[in-house]
Amino acid sequence: MKKLLTYKLLILFILFSQKAISSCYSKYDWATGNSYQVCNNGGSTTIRGNNFGTGSSWTQTQNSNGTYSGTDKSGNYYTGNNNTGQYYNYGTGKSCYGKGAFRTC
């Protein structure tokens, strides 16, 4: 009985894992050497990037409301908002506000 329950749980885990994996795809940019994994999470999209030549990696999650957050190639956490132009990097202290020609950093 215990083995049967274990097998059922394993099958359910595999089925749900496959569904989560199927919402992701990979891209490679030959010009820059960057590779990307893009995952649709329902209300957000997560992009993980890396460059094997330089050894750098980064990640960003873009939310459907225009906000985003991630880590840059140095591992610094940042947040921003595409609607307002706001950006703040917690590791470097860099902040930006505004959009287009009115954007100041």
N, C-alpha and C positions, 0 to 999 in steps of 0.2 A: 504494500500500500504506500509506504514511504517513497519507494523508488518511482512508482507511477506518478505521484505528486511532483517529485523532483523533475521527471521528464516533461511533465506538462508545463511546469514553470520555465524550464529551459526552452521549450518550443515557443512559449509566449514571449520570452526575452528576445529570442532570435527574430520573431516576427516584428516586434516593435523596433528593434535595432535596425532592421532592414528598411523600415518606413522612414526612420530618422536619417539614415544614410542616403536614401534615394532623393532627399530634398537638397542635397549638396552636389556641386559640380566643380571641376578644376579647370583652370586656364593657365597657359604659359605664354609670357611675352618674350619673344625671341630677341627683340631690340634691347630690352633692359636686363634680361636674365631673371626677371621676377616670375614666380609662380604664385597662383592665387587659388584658394579654396573658398567658394562662395556658398553659403548655406542660408536658405530661406527658412526662418523660424516662425512663420505666421505673421505677426505684427512687426517683425524686424528682419534685417538681413545682416549676417555676420560675414566679414571678409577676413581671411587669414592670409597673409602674404609672407613670402620669404625669398631670399636671394642666396643661393648656395655659393655663388662666387664671392660675395662679401661677408657671408655668414649672418646677415641681418634678418630679423623677422619682426612682424608687426601684426596688429589685429584691430579691427574696427567693427562696431555694431551700429548700424543705421536703423533708427526707429521710424515707423510710419508717420509720427507726428513731427518729424524734422530734426529731432535731437539725435546726437551720436556720442559715442565714447569709445575709447580704445587705448592701446599702448603703442608708442612710437618705436622706432628701431633701437632706441637706447633703453627701452623698458619703462619709459615715463608714461604715466596715466594722463589722459586728456579727456575733456568733454567739450561739446559744442552744440550749436543750434543753427541749422541752415536757414531758418526763417528770420532770425535776428542778426546773424553773422557773428554771434558770440562764440569765442573759443578760449579755452584756458588749459594750459599744460601745467600739471601739478609738479612735475619734476624740474622744469626749467623756469617756471614762473611767467612764461610768455602768455599774454592775454591779447585778444583782438576783439574789436567791436565794429559793427556796421557792415555794409555790403557795397560791393562795387568800388567806385572811385572814392566813396566816403569811408571805406574800411581803414581803420587805424590799428596798429599793433604796437 
